[in-house]
Amino acid sequence: MARKRLEVTRTPEEHESLSTSVAHGHQSARESNRARIFLLAPDGHTDADIAQVLGVSHDTSSKLRKKYHHKGDQPSLEV
């Protein structure tokens, strides 16, 4: 039986903040990857899709999505 994918949502303000963060590149590679995952996840991409596009492990995307849900649905680059 397939697992239910944990949904990630973001407000337009969060999207703008994450996009700006990625565009300026003034953070660590880890924070940049997290921002990119948060940008792709709400658009219906699976963890496997995100991992392939960003060159990270499936586990990275999956764990970040889980942490997002445990933190109260706030995309934080410090999770």
C-alpha positions as CSV (number, residue, x, y, z in Angstrom):
1,M,0.0,0.0,0.0
2,A,1.3,3.4,-1.0
3,R,2.1,5.9,1.7
4,K,0.2,9.2,1.9
5,R,2.5,12.1,0.8
6,L,2.8,14.8,3.4
7,E,1.6,18.0,1.9
8,V,3.6,21.2,2.0
9,T,1.9,24.6,1.6
10,R,3.3,28.1,1.5
11,T,1.9,31.6,1.3
12,P,2.8,33.9,-1.5
13,E,5.0,35.8,1.0
14,E,6.8,32.6,1.9
15,H,7.3,31.8,-1.8
16,E,8.8,35.2,-2.4
17,S,11.1,34.9,0.6
18,L,12.3,31.5,-0.4
19,S,12.8,32.5,-4.0
20,T,14.7,35.6,-3.0
21,S,16.8,33.5,-0.6
22,V,17.8,31.1,-3.4
23,A,18.4,33.8,-6.0
24,H,20.8,35.8,-3.7
25,G,22.7,32.7,-2.6
26,H,23.8,34.2,0.7
27,Q,23.3,31.0,2.7
28,S,24.9,27.6,3.0
29,A,24.3,24.9,0.5
30,R,22.2,23.1,3.0
31,E,19.9,26.1,3.5
32,S,19.8,26.7,-0.3
33,N,18.7,23.0,-0.9
34,R,16.1,23.3,1.8
35,A,14.7,26.4,0.2
36,R,14.6,24.7,-3.2
37,I,12.8,21.7,-1.7
38,F,10.2,24.0,-0.1
39,L,9.7,25.7,-3.4
40,L,9.2,22.4,-5.3
41,A,7.2,20.4,-2.8
42,P,3.9,22.3,-2.9
43,D,3.7,22.0,-6.7
44,G,2.9,18.3,-6.4
45,H,6.5,17.0,-7.0
46,T,7.3,13.8,-5.2
47,D,10.3,13.4,-3.0
48,A,11.9,11.2,-5.7
49,D,11.3,14.0,-8.3
50,I,12.8,16.6,-6.0
51,A,15.8,14.5,-5.2
52,Q,16.5,13.9,-8.9
53,V,16.1,17.5,-9.9
54,L,18.2,18.9,-7.0
55,G,20.8,16.1,-6.9
56,V,20.0,15.3,-3.2
57,S,19.0,12.0,-1.7
58,H,15.3,11.0,-1.5
59,D,15.8,10.8,2.2
60,T,16.8,14.5,2.4
61,S,13.5,15.6,0.7
62,S,11.4,13.1,2.7
63,K,12.9,14.1,6.1
64,L,12.5,17.8,5.4
65,R,8.8,17.3,4.5
66,K,8.3,15.4,7.8
67,K,10.1,18.1,9.8
68,Y,7.9,20.7,8.2
69,H,4.8,19.0,9.5
70,H,6.2,18.6,13.0
71,K,7.3,22.2,13.2
72,G,3.8,23.6,12.6
73,D,3.7,24.1,8.8
74,Q,6.3,26.9,8.7
75,P,9.0,26.5,6.1
76,S,12.2,27.1,8.1
77,L,15.6,26.7,6.6
78,E,16.9,25.9,10.1
79,V,15.0,22.7,10.7
